[in-house]
Every structure is written in structure tokens, then in C-alpha cells.
Amino acid sequence: MLTRVGRNAPFIGVQFIPLLAIFTGVSRTAVVLAVGLWVARMFFITAGYHRYFAHRSFRLGRVAQFGFALGGLTAAQKGPLWWAGNHRDHHRFADTENDPHSPQQGFWWSHIGWILSGQFNEKKYDRIPDFAKYPELRFLDKHDWIGPWALAVACYLIAGWSGLVIGFFASTVALWHTTFMVNSVAHVFGRRRYGSDDTSRNSFLVAVFTMGEGWHNNHHHYPASARQGFFWWEFDPTYYLLRALSFVGVVRDLRRPPQAVKGSARIRFGHLDLGMLRLHLNRAAKTARDDALVVPLRDLAARAEALAKQARQSERASA
């Protein structure tokens, strides 16, 4: 226990550094710096780490690929290979015991507990061989401190102590928790359009805070899409920026959801909501007091797991 607390002390301590603004003051430059860095780094996480490295929903040249990886590195969320590899496991084993951050193990586990546990620190390059073959990406993954340290120094040089405390640390903490909301809030609160085999939900509020990542049920229904707001009224600024970059040739082959995908597996049209069925069956099996109910409930849950496995295989095949 003490070892775990010691290992997580820097991460926990950073949460309180913004309070030092009491002594440093809050300059206008520092506030502008904080907002600008939050937006820029959120883009590199959502567009780079997530939609590109984890899902390959568009193409980049090698120089641009390095730039997206370096930009994501400044968010202090470890390297692109570690991040994307764990996210691929999340989709592969969504809401099962092998999912790194399923909210079925508790809301706070999915939000931050899985990171603090130390169980997922290992870099598993076999999860992401398509990008692990690049030595420059392996270098960034190994030396993931380079991005945040360089940015912290730059913030201090630009706006002094206020720039460091507010511009870097406050925006970093805000960035962490808004990013983590996709793992926690977007699997617990919101609406389900598609009967995916997990508990993902669509949330406009999360989409606003994460530049479009809140359309999480859409995303789990069709992960290959660079556009997560499937319809025009679904706010997705990450996609808008990617589309702008495609006009100047930085981004190529942006993948969008086909019309058939957008209209399939709709719960409102009677499609089985497999994810919620699994959730309720597993909960019922765990809490059942009558032994005569436990076996059939577990059997039904196992059947739901089998259906979920088939659904994931079909999803990967269609992608």
C-alpha cells in the first residue's frame, strides 16, 4: 500500500499545484496560455493518440505522424504507443474483466483508479505493431517525460511562475480529468443510440469538454470513423479540424461512417441492447441470494458474452 502511494505521489501532488496560484497570482497571459494549451493538447490526444494511433481512422505522412505524437506527449498522458495500446484493449475487451477501465469495476476505477493501480504501466508493443515499428515513436514512448518537461519550461519562460502554475499545471490537470471523462462518464451517463456490446453512451456535455469524444456510443458502434459525431448536429470539433487539415494535405483518407452503419443496430428500431443486457445479467448474478437463480443467471450472462464476442468479430470484419 505504501509503495503504491509513493509511486503515485507525483501524480497526486500535481493535482494540488494549481493552488499555488494564491502565491503566484493569475496573470492574463497565464490564463490565455492555459486555455490555448488545453485546446491544443486535447486535439493531439483526441485526433492523434485516439483517432489516429488507436484506430487509424485517417492517414498521416511520417513527419506529421511524429508531430501528432510529440503534441500528444505534452499532455502528460504517457507515450502514444502505451496510450493507444491500452485503448485497443479497451475496445477488444470492452466491459469485461480484461478491459483496463470498465466502469463495471466502479466509476472511479474507470476514471482514475486504473491508472493509479500500476497494473497497466507495461508497454505492450504487441498490441500496436503497426506503429511500434517506427523507432522515433518508440523513442518518444520510452522518454515520455520530454514533452511535458519541455512545455513546462516554455510556460515559465513565457509567463513566469504564473505561467507555470496556471498555464501548464492547471491546464494539465483539467486536461487529464476531461479526457478521463470519456472512460467514466461516457459509459455511465447519456443516451444509447446503438445496441453495442458495451455500456458506451452519447453525451453532448462530454463532447463539449473533449472536443467531440462524447459521442462514445457512436464510436463503439463504428470505431474506424474519424468522425464521431455521426450527424451534423453532433458537435465534433476534432473532426472539423482534421477536415481542415485534409484540405491542405496534412491529413489524408479521413474515414467516415457509411450510411448503412449509421442506420444499423438502432435500439429504437428493436435491435437488442446487448451491452446493457450483459450489464444487468452480471449484476443480477453477483447479487442473487437464491442459489437456484445464480446458475441460470450466470448461464444467461455467458450466452450474452458469446453474443458479444460474435458482435466484436463482426465489427472488426466490417471495419
Residue pairs with C-beta under 8 A, 6 or more apart in sequence:
4 116
4 117
4 118
7 118
8 116
8 118
11 115
11 116
14 169
14 172
14 173
15 173
17 165
17 169
17 170
17 173
18 165
18 166
18 169
18 170
18 173
20 161
20 165
21 162
21 165
21 166
21 170
24 160
24 161
24 162
24 164
24 165
24 166
25 162
26 162
26 166
27 159
27 160
27 162
27 163
27 166
29 158
29 159
29 162
29 163
29 167
30 159
30 162
30 163
30 165
30 166
30 167
31 166
33 155
33 158
33 159
33 163
33 166
33 167
33 168
33 171
34 166
34 167
34 168
34 170
34 171
34 174
35 171
37 74
37 151
37 155
37 167
37 168
37 171
38 171
38 174
38 175
39 211
40 71
41 71
41 72
41 74
41 75
41 171
41 175
42 75
42 175
42 178
42 179
42 210
42 211
43 71
43 211
43 238
43 241
44 68
44 71
44 72
44 74
44 75
45 72
45 75
45 77
45 175
45 179
46 210
46 211
46 212
46 213
46 238
47 68
47 238
47 241
47 242
48 68
48 69
48 71
48 72
48 80
49 72
49 75
49 77
49 80
49 83
49 84
49 87
50 84
50 87
50 213
51 57
51 58
51 226
51 228
51 238
51 242
52 58
52 60
52 65
52 68
53 68
53 69
53 72
53 80
53 81
53 83
53 84
53 128
53 131
54 83
54 84
54 87
54 88
54 91
55 223
55 224
56 130
56 224
57 223
57 224
57 225
57 226
57 254
57 255
58 226
58 242
58 246
58 251
58 252
58 253
58 254
58 255
59 251
59 252
59 253
60 68
60 250
60 251
60 252
61 250
62 134
64 250
64 251
65 134
65 137
66 136
66 137
66 140
68 80
69 79
69 80
69 136
69 137
69 140
70 140
70 147
71 147
72 80
72 83
72 147
73 79
73 80
73 140
73 144
73 146
73 147
73 148
74 147
74 148
74 150
74 151
75 147
75 148
75 172
75 175
75 179
76 147
76 148
76 172
76 176
77 83
77 176
77 179
78 141
78 144
79 123
79 137
79 140
79 141
79 142
79 144
80 131
80 137
80 140
80 141
81 123
81 125
81 128
81 131
81 132
81 137
81 138
81 141
82 123
82 141
82 144
84 128
84 131
85 123
85 124
85 125
85 127
85 128
86 100
86 120
86 127
88 127
88 128
89 98
89 99
89 100
89 127
90 99
90 100
90 101
90 183
91 220
91 223
92 98
92 312
93 99
94 102
94 196
94 197
94 198
94 200
94 220
94 275
94 312
95 102
95 103
95 104
95 187
95 197
95 198
95 199
95 275
95 278
95 279
96 102
96 305
100 114
100 119
100 120
101 109
101 110
101 111
101 114
101 183
101 184
102 109
102 110
102 187
103 109
103 110
103 183
103 184
103 187
103 188
103 199
104 199
104 279
104 282
105 113
106 113
107 184
107 188
108 184
110 183
110 184
110 187
111 177
111 180
111 181
111 183
111 184
111 185
112 180
114 120
114 183
123 141
123 142
125 132
125 138
131 137
132 138
140 146
140 147
148 168
148 172
151 168
152 164
152 168
152 169
155 163
155 164
155 167
155 168
156 163
156 164
156 168
157 163
158 167
159 167
178 209
178 210
179 210
181 206
181 209
181 210
182 206
182 210
182 213
182 214
182 216
185 203
185 205
185 206
186 200
186 201
186 202
186 203
186 206
186 213
186 214
186 216
187 198
187 199
187 200
187 201
187 216
188 199
188 201
189 201
189 203
190 201
190 202
190 203
190 206
190 214
190 216
190 217
191 201
191 202
191 203
191 217
192 200
192 201
192 202
192 217
192 267
192 273
192 275
192 276
193 202
193 217
193 218
193 221
193 266
193 267
193 268
194 217
194 218
194 220
194 221
194 264
194 265
194 266
194 267
194 271
195 265
195 266
195 267
195 271
195 272
195 273
195 274
195 275
196 217
196 220
196 221
196 265
196 274
196 275
196 311
197 274
197 275
197 278
197 307
197 308
197 311
197 312
198 220
198 275
199 275
199 276
199 279
200 216
200 217
200 219
200 220
200 275
201 216
201 217
202 214
202 215
202 216
202 217
202 218
202 234
203 214
203 215
203 216
204 214
204 234
204 235
205 214
206 213
206 214
206 216
207 213
207 214
207 215
207 229
207 234
207 235
207 236
208 214
208 235
211 236
211 237
211 238
212 228
212 229
212 234
212 235
212 236
212 237
212 238
212 239
213 219
213 228
213 238
215 228
215 229
215 230
215 234
215 236
216 228
218 225
218 228
218 229
218 230
218 234
218 257
219 225
219 228
221 261
221 265
222 257
222 261
222 315
222 319
223 315
223 319
224 255
224 319
225 255
225 256
225 257
225 261
226 239
226 242
226 254
226 255
226 256
227 236
227 239
227 254
227 255
227 256
227 257
228 234
228 236
228 238
228 239
229 235
229 236
229 239
230 257
230 262
231 262
239 254
242 251
242 254
243 251
243 254
245 251
246 252
246 254
261 318
264 271
265 271
267 273
272 307
274 304
274 307
274 308
274 311
275 308
277 304
278 301
278 304
278 305
278 308
281 297
281 300
281 301
281 304
282 301
284 293
284 297
285 294
285 297
285 298
285 301
288 294
288 297
